[in-house]
Amino acid sequence: MLEDVLKHSKYLFLFIFVLFFAQHIAAGSISLDNVIGSVDDGGVLKINANQPVIFEFRLINDGAAVNGFTNGFRVWTTNGSSFTPAIGQFLDPNLDTYFDLVLATSVFSSDGTGADTVTFGGSKLVSTGFPNGYNEVVFSITTGNVPAGDTLCVDSSWFPPTGTWLWAPGGSPDWDGPHCFASDVFCPPLSITNAPVQLTSSHCDEMTFDFDSDGLGILTWSANIGTINSNGVWTYQPTMADVGASNSLIVQVTDGCTITADTVDLNITNQAPVITCPATQNVSTGHTNNFQIQAADNDGCDVLTFTLISDGGLGSSINPATGLLTATAVAAGVYQVNVEVSDGNLTSQCSFDVVAVPGSIYQIEIPCVGDQSSDFVYQGQHVQVPVNLTTGNMIDGYDMLIAYDNSALSFQFANPGSDLVEDNWEYFTYRFGPDGNCGSACPSGVLRVVAIAESNNGPYHPIIDGVSELFVLDFLVSNDRTLECQQVPIRFFWMDCGDNTISSDGGNVLHVSERVFDGDPSLFPPNGQDISNPEYGFPTFFGVQEECIVEVAGKPAPIRDLTFNNGCVQIACADSIDARGDVNLNSVPNEIADAVLLSNYFVYGISVFTVNMQGQIAASDVNADGMTLTVADLVYLIRIIVGDALPYTKLAAFAEDVHVNQNIYSVESEMGAALMVLEGNAEVSLLADNMEIKSHYDNATNKTRVLIYSVSGESFAGEFAETENKLVSIELASRDGAQVVSKLIPGEFELSQNYPNPFNPTTTFSFAIPKADKVTLAVFNISGQRVADFSSSYEAGTHQIEFDASAYASGVYFYKLETSEFSDTKKMLLLK
């Protein structure tokens, strides 16, 4: 009761205030602008039963400024049904700028029964009030929840409860009411507003989608696949069974009155696994080898299963869970291994070759440096000696012990091989001495070199695969002239079981010596003399001893599959490096400085030769009489310098390539003569100017000998002869009479028919390549299976490969030659 009195007092004050300021006539109107929650039922506006209703009112001032206002509204139902108690609210956010004294809304008897009264009022002191032209939706009344069959009404009102609306100054606004709305049951439109046509996902990924609806009130969602919450968020975890299936997701929503649904196609995908086989693997017959097949699942959740499809008779097996393939080759040959991986839905395959050889898988070689004329090793200078892994598979560490003659070679340092540097191996070191005591059995010089690919220092894991330069040794060659022309050996040396070993498979496999070769391969082909002796005892040059190969249950024993080829340094002979008359070795022979140096020799002795003593002594034979360091040499040298005599030329043999292109032979250097031997009764056209040609056919040998020469001393270069007959041999000489070592360079690629054909059991393949290239020659049986494989790098020229078919059955075979630019296949017949 007190609350109503206070309310009445506030509005009595407002009413008096409005009358006080009513000096001018204000004019305008208040109208019902919008009914939120209403439904248009055939042109008649009704309200939805038991749903909220909001009345919004528009105020228009088309007269003088309104300085104060009091407006009340009454809400009731015609049949007396209860409704939501009416609550008033100002909607224009600028009202407090118009009315700075009072701005208030209040209710009387607002309990949802009988009639509820809501009032709105305001007044100003210094602000503007409602200005002329004001036209806004200014306030609202929230009510509703009227049962069906009754009618909700709103009309103007004053306290208590009828009276006059007042505006100051003077007058009252027009009102377009009362307004009444029948209550009935209506189901509003309901739809899912963002349903896609299709959803795509991997079967490994959880699917989710947030469905939206334009429905009001409490919505209930459901789905035939997966789960969906009260907010329309749908989730589903597909499986491999969904891949390729016709799945339709039906999503349904209801507001308790209307039900609607949409259908979405589900496209569940699966990517085939990716499988990777290793490169060609070299194995030794009789040894068990493991090869890791790699596979990746791009979907991320599949369990992969490996299957061995075929192995060409290798006799291998594969772990279906890990892809580790195990094989022991019984016979030498080339085996193609085919492997498949499956994720339970899709498969992928890969293949690789396993080359089984009767010898060692791994071969480490120290070459003989200086045994070629283009690679002289001079005394008093440095020489670099590489140590190479020439064949083998992936390794991850080595421990080498090298012996050398330190009276001839003084070790300076060791560098890691170029392949180790490129692959970022993480540990490399060397030290003098064997790190042990071998007494009088020790070589005069011993050096240990150790390298490890991985030093466990982070995520980087380098490896080295295949043929590699392991390290390079730098030696200073002794100036002791008694060592001229000497071959200084550099050998592998063993103090214990760990010397000269290599590691693979992350340290799980240790490879030790199977063979050790030493000496000149030309005397002991193909690799030198086999000096292996596993029973000799340590220390030794003969390889790891049998005591090191210990079989312990559950522990891997070292594997004997490593061949070592010892090397050397060939110190140049002085007479092989001289240039007659070039005593100071400055590459300018028979000049005044050479005469000064030679004359100083006669006064001061041999110490004047400081560049290369033996080479300078050999160069002093200026008059070519075979005697060095004579006064006659000085006299003849002075005659050459003053122009009174011609120098003698040292006629040294040199190499020259002979090119043949479309039956035309040519050379680049000046030649004095050529002798060609051709098959059959050949016809030869002379293409060289100023030259003569003679030929003779020998019926007994069925060969034609052709001589191209000049009795007047002329020479030729470029194209010099043309013939269609096959060249058997060619001999060339320079204009000065020096011997020329010739090499025939074909003008195009060619694979010849094997000879003999048919054959039993051996035959020879011949092929020609016009430039250096890697060549692969494979032999296939009539079913297309690869039965043999030869692969190597060849210089330009004509080459031959011998094939032994003792292990193969009679029949038709094919052989295929491949280079980077050429491929050809021919057929042959094996008859046994």
C-alpha positions in Angstrom: 0.0 0.0 0.0 2.9 2.4 0.8 4.5 1.5 -2.5 1.4 2.5 -4.4 1.2 5.8 -2.5 4.8 6.6 -3.3 4.1 5.8 -7.0 1.0 7.9 -7.0 2.9 10.8 -5.3 5.6 10.7 -8.0 3.1 10.9 -10.8 1.0 13.5 -9.0 4.2 15.7 -8.9 4.8 15.0 -12.5 1.2 15.8 -13.3 1.4 19.2 -11.5 4.8 19.9 -13.1 3.3 19.3 -16.6 0.3 21.6 -15.8 2.7 24.3 -14.6 4.7 24.3 -17.8 1.6 24.0 -20.1 2.0 27.5 -21.6 1.8 26.6 -25.2 -0.2 24.0 -27.0 1.7 20.8 -27.9 0.4 18.6 -30.6 1.2 15.0 -31.6 0.3 11.4 -31.4 1.1 8.0 -29.8 0.4 4.8 -31.8 1.0 1.1 -31.5 3.8 0.6 -34.0 4.6 -3.1 -33.7 3.5 -6.3 -32.0 6.3 -8.7 -31.5 5.0 -12.3 -31.2 1.9 -11.6 -33.4 0.9 -13.8 -36.3 -0.9 -12.7 -39.5 -3.9 -15.0 -39.8 -5.5 -14.3 -43.1 -5.1 -10.5 -42.8 -6.1 -10.5 -39.1 -3.3 -9.9 -36.6 -3.4 -12.4 -33.7 -1.0 -13.5 -31.0 0.4 -17.0 -30.5 -1.0 -18.8 -27.5 1.2 -19.1 -24.5 4.0 -17.1 -26.1 5.5 -13.7 -25.1 4.1 -10.5 -26.6 5.9 -7.1 -26.9 3.9 -3.9 -27.7 6.1 -1.2 -29.2 4.8 2.4 -29.3 5.8 5.3 -31.6 5.6 8.9 -30.5 5.3 11.7 -33.0 5.6 15.5 -32.1 4.4 17.8 -34.9 3.9 20.9 -32.6 5.9 22.9 -30.1 8.7 21.1 -28.1 7.3 18.8 -25.4 8.8 19.8 -22.1 7.1 17.1 -20.1 4.8 14.1 -20.7 2.7 11.5 -18.8 1.3 8.6 -20.7 -0.2 5.4 -19.2 -1.4 2.1 -20.8 -3.7 -0.5 -19.5 -3.2 -4.3 -20.4 -6.0 -6.9 -19.8 -7.7 -10.0 -21.2 -11.3 -9.9 -22.2 -12.1 -13.2 -20.6 -10.1 -12.6 -17.5 -7.4 -15.1 -18.2 -4.1 -14.5 -16.5 -1.1 -13.2 -18.5 2.5 -12.2 -18.0 2.7 -9.2 -15.7 3.2 -6.1 -17.9 6.6 -4.4 -17.7 7.5 -1.1 -19.4 10.8 -0.1 -21.0 12.1 3.0 -22.8 13.6 2.1 -26.2 15.0 5.5 -27.4 18.6 5.7 -25.9 18.6 9.5 -26.3 15.6 10.1 -23.9 17.9 11.2 -21.0 19.3 14.0 -23.2 15.8 15.3 -23.8 14.5 15.1 -20.2 17.1 15.9 -17.6 14.8 16.3 -14.5 12.5 13.2 -14.5 12.4 10.2 -16.7 10.5 7.2 -15.3 8.4 4.2 -16.0 6.2 2.4 -13.5 3.5 -0.1 -13.1 0.2 -0.3 -11.0 -1.3 -3.6 -10.0 1.1 -5.4 -12.4 0.3 -9.0 -11.5 -1.1 -10.5 -14.7 -4.7 -10.5 -13.4 -7.4 -8.1 -14.1 -5.8 -5.1 -15.6 -2.1 -4.0 -15.4 -1.2 -0.4 -15.8 2.1 0.8 -17.1 3.0 4.5 -17.1 5.8 6.5 -18.9 6.7 10.1 -17.9 9.4 12.7 -18.2 10.2 16.4 -17.6 13.1 18.8 -18.2 14.8 21.7 -16.7 17.4 22.8 -19.2 17.3 20.1 -21.8 15.3 20.2 -25.0 12.4 17.8 -24.4 10.8 16.2 -27.5 11.7 18.6 -30.3 9.3 19.4 -33.2 9.5 16.6 -35.8 10.4 13.9 -33.3 9.3 10.5 -34.7 10.7 7.4 -32.9 9.6 4.1 -31.4 10.0 5.4 -27.9 8.8 2.7 -25.4 7.5 -0.9 -25.1 5.4 -3.1 -22.9 6.3 -6.8 -22.5 3.5 -9.2 -21.6 1.7 -12.2 -23.2 1.4 -15.9 -22.5 -2.4 -15.7 -23.0 -4.2 -19.0 -23.3 -5.9 -19.9 -26.6 -9.5 -18.5 -26.9 -8.9 -15.3 -24.9 -8.1 -11.9 -26.2 -5.2 -9.5 -25.1 -5.9 -5.8 -25.2 -3.9 -2.6 -24.7 -5.3 1.0 -24.3 -4.5 4.4 -23.0 -4.9 4.9 -19.2 -4.4 7.3 -16.4 -4.2 6.8 -12.7 -6.6 5.9 -11.1 -7.1 4.0 -13.6 -8.6 6.4 -16.2 -7.9 10.0 -17.0 -6.2 12.3 -19.4 -2.9 12.1 -21.1 -1.0 15.3 -20.7 1.9 17.0 -22.6 3.5 20.2 -21.6 3.1 22.8 -22.7 -0.7 22.1 -23.0 -2.7 19.5 -24.8 -2.7 15.8 -25.0 -1.5 13.5 -27.9 -3.8 11.5 -30.1 -4.0 7.7 -29.5 -5.0 5.1 -32.1 -6.2 2.5 -29.6 -7.6 0.5 -28.0 -6.0 -2.6 -29.7 -7.1 -6.2 -29.0 -5.6 -9.5 -30.3 -7.2 -12.9 -30.2 -4.9 -15.7 -28.8 -4.6 -18.9 -30.9 -2.2 -21.7 -31.5 0.1 -21.1 -34.5 3.2 -23.1 -35.5 5.8 -20.7 -36.8 8.0 -21.5 -39.8 11.1 -23.6 -38.9 14.2 -24.4 -41.0 17.8 -25.5 -40.8 19.6 -22.5 -42.3 23.1 -23.8 -43.0 22.9 -27.5 -43.9 25.6 -28.3 -46.5 25.0 -30.6 -49.4 28.0 -32.8 -48.6 30.6 -33.2 -45.8 34.0 -34.8 -46.7 36.5 -36.2 -44.1 39.2 -38.8 -43.8 38.0 -41.9 -41.9 40.7 -41.2 -39.3 39.4 -37.7 -38.4 36.4 -36.9 -36.2 33.7 -35.1 -38.1 31.9 -32.0 -36.6 29.5 -29.5 -37.9 27.5 -26.7 -36.2 23.9 -26.7 -37.6 21.9 -23.5 -37.3 18.1 -22.9 -37.3 15.8 -19.9 -37.5 13.5 -21.4 -34.8 12.7 -19.6 -31.6 12.4 -20.9 -28.1 13.7 -24.3 -27.0 14.9 -26.5 -29.9 15.4 -30.2 -29.9 18.0 -31.7 -32.4 18.4 -35.3 -33.5 20.6 -37.2 -36.1 20.5 -40.7 -37.5 24.4 -40.9 -37.6 26.7 -39.7 -34.8 25.5 -37.4 -32.0 24.1 -33.9 -31.9 23.7 -31.7 -28.9 21.1 -29.2 -27.9 23.0 -26.4 -29.7 23.0 -28.3 -33.0 26.6 -29.3 -32.8 27.0 -32.7 -34.6 30.0 -35.1 -34.2 30.8 -38.4 -35.7 33.9 -40.7 -35.8 33.9 -42.5 -39.1 35.6 -45.9 -39.7 37.2 -47.7 -42.6 33.7 -49.3 -43.2 32.4 -45.9 -44.1 34.9 -45.4 -47.0 33.1 -45.7 -50.3 29.8 -46.4 -48.6 26.6 -44.5 -49.4 26.0 -42.6 -46.1 23.3 -40.0 -45.7 23.2 -37.9 -42.5 19.6 -36.9 -41.6 19.5 -34.0 -39.2 16.1 -33.0 -37.6 15.1 -30.1 -35.4 11.8 -29.2 -33.6 10.5 -26.4 -31.5 7.7 -28.5 -30.0 5.4 -27.4 -32.7 7.1 -27.7 -36.1 9.5 -30.4 -37.2 12.0 -30.0 -40.1 14.9 -32.1 -41.4 17.7 -31.9 -43.9 19.9 -34.6 -45.6 23.6 -34.3 -45.9 25.8 -36.7 -48.0 28.8 -38.0 -46.1 31.9 -38.6 -48.2 34.4 -40.6 -46.1 37.9 -40.9 -47.8 41.0 -43.1 -47.4 44.4 -42.4 -49.0 46.5 -45.3 -50.1 49.7 -45.8 -48.0 53.0 -44.7 -49.5 55.6 -47.4 -49.6 59.4 -46.9 -50.2 61.8 -49.7 -51.1 65.6 -49.3 -50.7 67.8 -48.8 -53.6 69.6 -51.7 -55.2 71.2 -53.8 -52.5 74.5 -55.6 -52.8 74.7 -58.9 -50.8 77.1 -61.7 -50.5 75.9 -65.3 -51.1 75.5 -67.3 -48.0 75.0 -64.2 -45.7 71.7 -63.3 -44.1 70.7 -59.7 -44.8 67.9 -57.4 -43.5 66.3 -54.8 -45.6 63.9 -52.2 -44.1 60.8 -51.4 -46.2 59.4 -48.0 -45.3 55.7 -47.1 -45.5 53.7 -44.1 -44.4 49.9 -43.8 -43.7 48.7 -40.4 -44.9 45.5 -40.7 -43.0 47.2 -41.2 -39.7 45.3 -43.9 -38.0 45.6 -47.1 -40.1 47.5 -50.2 -39.1 49.7 -51.1 -42.1 50.4 -54.7 -43.1 53.4 -55.7 -45.3 53.2 -58.6 -47.8 56.0 -60.1 -49.9 54.6 -60.5 -53.4 57.7 -62.1 -55.1 61.5 -62.2 -54.8 62.6 -64.0 -58.0 63.8 -67.0 -56.0 65.8 -65.1 -53.4 64.2 -67.0 -50.6 63.2 -64.1 -48.4 60.5 -63.4 -45.8 59.0 -60.2 -44.4 57.6 -59.1 -41.0 54.0 -58.1 -41.8 54.0 -55.5 -39.0 57.4 -53.8 -39.4 58.3 -54.3 -43.0 61.7 -55.8 -42.2 62.6 -58.2 -45.0 65.2 -61.0 -44.3 66.9 -62.8 -47.1 69.8 -65.2 -47.6 71.0 -65.5 -51.2 72.1 -69.1 -52.0 73.3 -68.4 -55.6 74.8 -65.4 -57.3 72.4 -63.3 -59.4 70.1 -60.4 -59.6 66.8 -60.8 -57.8 63.9 -58.4 -58.1 61.9 -58.2 -54.8 58.3 -56.9 -54.9 56.6 -55.8 -51.7 53.0 -54.6 -51.0 51.6 -52.6 -48.0 47.9 -52.4 -47.2 45.9 -50.3 -44.8 42.9 -52.7 -45.0 41.3 -50.8 -47.9 44.0 -49.7 -50.4 47.4 -51.1 -51.3 50.7 -49.8 -52.7 53.7 -51.7 -54.1 57.4 -51.1 -54.7 60.3 -53.2 -55.9 64.1 -53.2 -55.7 66.9 -55.4 -56.9 69.1 -57.5 -54.7 72.5 -58.2 -56.4 74.1 -61.3 -54.9 77.8 -61.8 -55.5 80.1 -64.6 -54.4 82.6 -62.2 -53.0 82.4 -59.5 -50.4 79.6 -57.0 -50.3 81.8 -54.2 -49.1 85.2 -53.3 -50.8 87.6 -50.6 -49.5 90.4 -49.6 -51.8 93.6 -47.5 -51.4 94.6 -46.7 -55.0 98.1 -46.6 -56.3 98.7 -42.8 -56.7 101.2 -41.7 -59.3 101.1 -44.8 -61.6 99.7 -42.7 -64.5 101.9 -40.2 -66.5 99.3 -37.5 -65.9 99.5 -38.0 -62.1 103.2 -37.8 -61.2 104.3 -37.9 -57.6 107.3 -35.7 -57.1 109.8 -35.9 -54.4 109.8 -33.1 -51.9 106.1 -32.4 -52.6 102.7 -33.4 -51.0 100.6 -36.2 -52.3 97.0 -36.9 -51.4 95.9 -40.6 -51.1 92.2 -41.3 -50.9 90.7 -44.3 -49.2 87.5 -45.3 -51.0 84.5 -47.5 -50.3 84.1 -48.7 -53.9 81.1 -51.1 -53.4 78.7 -51.7 -50.6 75.5 -50.5 -48.9 74.8 -47.9 -46.3 77.3 -47.5 -43.4 77.3 -45.3 -40.3 80.9 -45.6 -39.1 84.4 -46.9 -39.6 87.7 -47.6 -37.8 90.7 -47.9 -40.1 94.4 -48.7 -39.3 96.8 -47.7 -42.1 100.5 -48.7 -42.3 103.0 -46.9 -44.5 106.8 -46.5 -44.9 107.7 -43.4 -43.0 111.2 -43.3 -44.5 109.6 -42.4 -47.8 106.3 -40.8 -46.7 105.8 -38.3 -43.9 102.2 -38.2 -42.8 100.8 -34.6 -42.5 97.1 -34.8 -41.9 93.8 -36.6 -42.8 90.6 -35.0 -44.1 87.1 -36.6 -44.2 86.0 -37.7 -47.6 83.9 -35.4 -49.8 80.8 -37.7 -49.3 81.2 -37.5 -45.5 81.3 -33.7 -45.7 78.4 -33.5 -48.0 76.3 -35.8 -45.8 77.3 -33.9 -42.6 78.9 -36.8 -40.7 79.3 -35.6 -37.1 82.6 -37.1 -35.9 86.0 -37.6 -37.6 89.4 -37.9 -36.0 92.8 -39.5 -36.6 95.9 -40.2 -34.6 99.5 -41.4 -35.0 100.3 -45.0 -33.9 98.2 -48.1 -33.6 97.2 -47.3 -29.9 98.9 -50.5 -28.9 102.2 -52.3 -28.7 103.3 -54.6 -31.5 107.0 -54.5 -30.9 109.3 -55.3 -33.8 106.3 -56.3 -35.9 105.0 -52.7 -36.2 105.3 -51.0 -39.5 107.5 -47.9 -39.5 104.4 -45.7 -39.9 100.9 -46.4 -38.5 97.9 -44.2 -38.6 94.4 -44.7 -37.2 91.3 -42.9 -38.7 87.9 -43.1 -37.1 84.5 -41.6 -38.3 81.0 -41.8 -37.0 77.9 -40.5 -38.8 75.8 -39.8 -35.6 77.1 -38.4 -32.4 73.7 -38.3 -30.6 73.6 -34.5 -30.5 70.1 -33.7 -31.7 67.6 -34.6 -34.3 69.9 -34.6 -37.3 70.8 -38.2 -38.4 73.3 -38.3 -41.3 74.1 -41.4 -43.3 76.3 -42.4 -46.2 75.1 -44.7 -48.9 77.0 -46.7 -51.5 80.2 -45.8 -53.2 82.0 -43.1 -51.1 85.3 -41.4 -50.5 85.9 -42.3 -46.8 89.0 -40.1 -46.1 92.0 -38.5 -47.7 95.6 -38.9 -46.4 98.2 -36.1 -47.0 101.9 -37.2 -47.2 105.1 -35.3 -47.8 107.2 -37.4 -50.2 110.9 -37.8 -49.1 113.6 -36.0 -51.1 115.9 -39.0 -50.7 117.0 -39.6 -54.3 117.5 -43.3 -53.7 113.7 -43.5 -53.6 113.3 -42.3 -57.2 111.1 -44.6 -59.3 110.1 -46.5 -56.1 106.7 -47.8 -55.3 105.9 -47.1 -51.6 103.1 -49.4 -50.3 100.3 -48.2 -48.2 98.5 -51.1 -46.5 95.7 -52.0 -44.1 97.1 -53.3 -40.8 95.4 -55.2 -37.9 96.3 -55.0 -34.2 93.1 -56.5 -32.9 89.5 -57.4 -33.8 88.3 -53.8 -34.0 90.8 -52.6 -36.7 89.6 -52.0 -40.2 85.9 -52.4 -39.5 82.8 -50.7 -40.7 79.5 -50.4 -38.9 75.9 -50.5 -40.3 72.3 -50.6 -39.1 72.9 -48.1 -36.4 75.8 -50.0 -34.9 74.0 -53.4 -34.8 76.2 -54.9 -37.5 80.0 -55.0 -37.6 81.7 -55.8 -40.9 85.2 -57.3 -40.9 87.7 -58.5 -43.5 86.9 -61.4 -45.8 89.7 -60.9 -48.3 92.9 -58.7 -48.4 94.6 -58.1 -51.7 98.0 -56.7 -52.3 100.4 -56.2 -55.2 100.1 -55.4 -58.9 96.6 -56.4 -60.3 98.3 -56.8 -63.7 100.4 -59.6 -62.2 97.7 -61.1 -60.0 94.4 -60.2 -61.7 91.8 -59.0 -61.1 92.6 -57.3 -57.7 96.2 -58.3 -56.9 97.5 -61.2 -54.8 95.1 -62.6 -52.1 97.2 -62.4 -48.9 94.3 -63.3 -46.5 95.3 -65.5 -43.6 92.8 -65.7 -40.7 95.0 -68.0 -38.7 98.3 -65.9 -38.7 97.6 -64.1 -35.5 97.9 -60.4 -34.4 99.5 -58.1 -35.4 99.1 -58.8 -39.1 98.7 -57.5 -42.7 96.5 -60.5 -43.5 93.1 -59.5 -42.2 91.0 -60.0 -39.0 91.8 -63.3 -37.3 89.4 -66.2 -36.8 89.4 -65.7 -33.0 87.3 -62.6 -33.6 84.4 -64.4 -35.1 82.7 -65.7 -32.0 79.2 -67.0 -32.1 77.3 -66.2 -28.9 73.6 -67.1 -28.5 71.5 -64.0 -28.7 74.4 -61.7 -29.8 75.3 -60.9 -33.4 78.7 -62.0 -34.5 80.9 -59.8 -36.8 80.2 -60.5 -40.5 83.0 -61.4 -42.9 81.9 -59.4 -46.0 84.6 -56.8 -46.4 87.4 -56.9 -49.0 90.5 -54.6 -48.7 92.7 -53.6 -51.6 96.1 -52.2 -50.6 97.6 -49.3 -52.5 100.8 -47.4 -53.0 102.5 -44.1 -53.9 104.5 -44.4 -57.1 107.4 -41.9 -57.0 108.2 -40.5 -60.4 111.4 -41.3 -62.2 113.5 -38.2 -63.0 113.8 -39.1 -66.7 110.0 -39.2 -67.0 109.5 -35.7 -65.9 112.3 -33.8 -67.7 112.0 -31.5 -70.7 115.4 -31.5 -72.5 117.0 -28.1 -72.1 114.6 -26.9 -69.4 117.3 -27.1 -66.6 115.4 -24.8 -64.2 112.1 -26.6 -64.9 110.2 -23.4 -65.6 108.5 -24.9 -68.7 110.6 -22.7 -71.1 113.5 -24.8 -72.5 116.8 -23.6 -73.9 116.7 -20.1 -72.6 119.4 -17.9 -71.0 118.4 -18.8 -67.4 119.0 -22.5 -68.2 122.6 -21.7 -69.4 123.3 -19.6 -66.2 122.0 -22.4 -63.9 124.0 -25.1 -65.8 127.2 -23.1 -65.7 126.7 -22.5 -61.9 126.6 -26.3 -61.5 130.1 -26.6 -62.9 131.3 -24.0 -60.4 129.2 -24.7 -57.2 128.1 -28.3 -57.6 124.9 -30.2 -57.4 123.4 -28.0 -54.7 122.3 -25.5 -57.3 119.5 -27.8 -58.3 116.7 -27.0 -55.7 113.5 -27.5 -57.6 113.7 -31.2 -58.4 117.2 -32.5 -58.5 116.6 -35.6 -60.6 114.4 -33.8 -63.0 116.9 -31.0 -63.5 119.8 -33.4 -64.0 117.8 -35.3 -66.6 116.9 -32.1 -68.4 120.7 -31.2 -68.7 121.2 -33.7 -71.6 120.8 -30.9 -74.1 122.8 -32.6 -76.9 120.8 -35.9 -76.6 123.9 -38.0 -76.3 122.6 -39.9 -73.2 125.1 -38.2 -70.9 123.9 -35.6 -68.4 125.8 -32.6 -66.8 128.6 -32.4 -69.4 130.4 -29.4 -70.7 129.2 -30.5 -74.2 125.6 -30.0 -73.0 126.5 -26.4 -71.9 128.2 -25.7 -75.3 125.2 -27.0 -77.3 122.8 -25.1 -75.1 124.6 -21.8 -75.8 124.5 -22.6 -79.6 120.8 -23.1 -79.4 120.3 -19.8 -77.5 122.4 -17.8 -80.1 120.6 -19.5 -83.0 123.6 -21.5 -84.2 121.9 -24.9 -83.6 118.4 -26.5 -83.3 117.3 -28.1 -80.1 116.7 -31.8 -79.9 113.1 -32.7 -79.2 112.4 -35.5 -76.7 110.0 -37.7 -78.6 107.5 -38.8 -75.9 104.4 -40.8 -76.8 101.1 -39.0 -76.3 97.5 -39.9 -76.4 95.0 -38.9 -79.2 91.3 -39.7 -79.6 90.3 -40.9 -83.1 86.7 -40.0 -83.8 84.5 -41.9 -86.2 81.2 -40.5 -87.4 79.2 -41.9 -90.3 82.3 -43.9 -91.5 84.5 -40.8 -91.5 87.6 -40.8 -89.3 89.1 -37.7 -87.8 91.7 -36.4 -85.3 92.3 -33.1 -83.6 96.1 -33.0 -83.4 98.6 -32.8 -86.3 99.6 -36.3 -87.4 102.4 -37.4 -89.7 101.0 -40.8 -90.6 98.3 -43.3 -90.0 98.2 -47.1 -90.4 94.7 -48.6 -90.5 93.8 -52.3 -90.5 90.2 -53.0 -91.8 88.1 -56.1 -92.2 87.5 -57.4 -95.7 88.6 -56.0 -99.0 88.1 -52.4 -98.0 87.7 -49.3 -100.2 89.1 -46.2 -98.5 88.7 -42.6 -99.6 91.6 -40.2 -98.6 90.2 -36.9 -97.1 93.5 -35.3 -95.9 95.2 -32.8 -98.2 98.9 -33.1 -99.1 98.9 -36.8 -98.0 99.3 -40.0 -99.9 97.6 -43.4 -99.5 98.6 -47.0 -100.1 96.6 -50.1 -99.4 96.8 -53.9 -99.7 94.3 -56.6 -99.2 95.5 -59.9 -97.7 93.2 -62.7 -98.8 94.6 -65.1 -96.2 93.6 -62.9 -93.3 90.7 -61.2 -95.1 92.0 -57.8 -93.9 93.1 -54.6 -95.7 96.1 -52.6 -94.5 96.0 -48.9 -95.4 98.9 -46.4 -95.0 98.3 -42.6 -95.0 101.6 -40.7 -95.1 103.7 -38.0 -96.8 107.2 -38.4 -98.3 107.6 -34.6 -98.2 107.0 -34.4 -94.4 103.5 -33.0 -94.6 101.0 -33.5 -91.8 97.2 -33.7 -91.4 94.5 -32.9 -88.9 90.7 -33.2 -88.9 89.0 -35.7 -91.3 91.5 -37.9 -93.0 89.8 -41.1 -94.3 86.4 -42.6 -95.1 85.4 -46.3 -95.3 82.4 -48.5 -94.7 84.5 -51.5 -93.5 85.0 -52.2 -89.8 88.2 -50.9 -88.3 90.4 -53.6 -86.6 93.2 -51.4 -85.4 94.8 -48.0 -86.1 98.3 -46.7 -85.4 99.3 -43.0 -85.5 102.5 -41.0 -85.4 103.2 -37.3 -85.0 105.0 -35.2 -87.6 108.1 -35.5 -85.4 107.9 -39.2 -85.4 106.6 -39.6 -81.8 104.4 -42.6 -81.1 100.7 -41.8 -80.5 98.5 -43.9 -78.3 95.2 -43.8 -80.1 91.7 -44.4 -78.8 88.7 -44.8 -81.1 85.7 -42.6 -80.2 82.5 -43.6 -81.9 80.2 -40.9 -83.2 77.0 -42.4 -81.9 75.6 -45.0 -79.5 75.5 -48.6 -80.8 74.6 -52.0 -79.3 76.1 -54.8 -81.4 74.7 -58.3 -81.8 76.3 -60.6 -79.3 79.0 -63.0 -80.5 78.8 -65.9 -80.8 75.1 -66.3 -81.3 73.7 -68.9 -80.7 76.2 -69.6 -77.8 77.0 -72.1 -75.1 77.7 -71.1 -72.4 79.5 -67.8 -72.9 79.1 -64.9 -75.3 80.3 -61.3 -75.6 78.3 -58.1 -75.7 79.8 -55.2 -77.6 78.7 -51.6 -77.4 79.9 -48.1 -78.4 79.3 -44.9 -76.6 80.5 -41.4 -77.9 81.0 -40.0 -74.5 81.6 -41.0 -70.9 78.4 -42.3 -69.3 76.9 -44.8 -66.8 75.9 -48.0 -68.6 73.5 -50.7 -67.5 73.2 -53.9 -69.5 70.4 -56.3 -68.3 69.6 -59.8 -69.5 66.0 -61.1 -69.5 64.5 -64.5 -70.1 61.5 -65.1 -72.4 59.1 -64.3 -69.5 60.6 -60.9 -69.0 62.3 -61.8 -65.7 65.7 -60.0 -65.2 68.3 -62.8 -64.8 71.6 -60.8 -65.0 72.6 -57.2 -64.6 75.8 -55.3 -65.4 76.2 -51.7 -64.4 79.3 -49.4 -64.4 80.6 -46.1 -65.7 82.5 -46.2 -69.0 84.7 -43.7 -70.9 83.8 -42.9 -74.5 84.8 -45.7 -76.8 83.9 -49.3 -77.7 83.6 -51.8 -74.8 82.8 -55.5 -74.3 81.1 -57.5 -71.6 81.4 -61.3 -71.3 78.3 -63.1 -70.2 78.4 -66.6 -68.7 75.1 -68.5 -68.9 76.2 -71.7 -67.3 73.5 -71.3 -64.6 70.6 -70.7 -67.1 68.5 -73.0 -69.2 68.5 -73.1 -73.0 66.2 -70.7 -74.7 65.7 -67.2 -76.1 67.0 -64.3 -74.1 67.0 -60.6 -74.5 69.7 -58.1 -73.5 69.0 -54.4 -73.1 71.6 -51.6 -73.0 70.7 -48.3 -71.2 72.6 -45.0 -70.8 71.4 -41.5 -69.9 70.7 -40.9 -73.6 70.3 -44.3 -75.4 68.4 -47.6 -75.1 68.4 -50.6 -77.3 67.4 -54.3 -77.0 68.5 -57.3 -79.0 67.7 -61.0 -78.9 70.1 -64.0 -78.5 69.8 -67.8 -78.3 71.4 -70.1 -75.7 71.8 -73.7 -76.9 73.1 -76.4 -74.5 
